[in-house]
């Protein structure tokens, strides 16, 4: 599936579970705000960044070294390390905040 298809699926799927999945601009400032406010961020990565095809990762914290805590359901090694904001913004095709309706 392409980036736009995955984004549409996330938004429609969120609605089915009583969640608002709202698109957001991807930059350091807009990523930081929801994460420090305990609002998870879903990121759809561009093809050939984290994987050959677009994938979805969850950002939900910032560690003591000011790096993003990332959860990648397809890679324990990517989930085990902290990520610089630039690495995430460079890889991101789309991003969404997730919260209850």
C-alpha positions, 0 to 999 in steps of 0.5 A: 500500500502507498503512503496515502492509503496507509494514512487513510486506513489509520484515520478510518481505523481510528474512528472505528475504535473511537479515536481521533487520528489527526494529521499534523505537520512534521517538524521538530516543534510539532512532533515535540509538543504532542509527545511531551503532552503524552499524546502518541504520534503515528508516523508513516515513513517514506519508502526506502527509509525504515523499510523498502515500503512505507511503514508505521511507527509510534512515537510516545516519549522523549528519553533523557538524552532528548531523543525520541522513543520509537516503537516499530512493530516490525523491528526490535532493533529500531525500537531499542534505540533513541532517535534524533528528531531530524532522523524522524522528520527526514523519514516521515511522509505523514504523521498523526496525533492520536487521542480519544474522541 
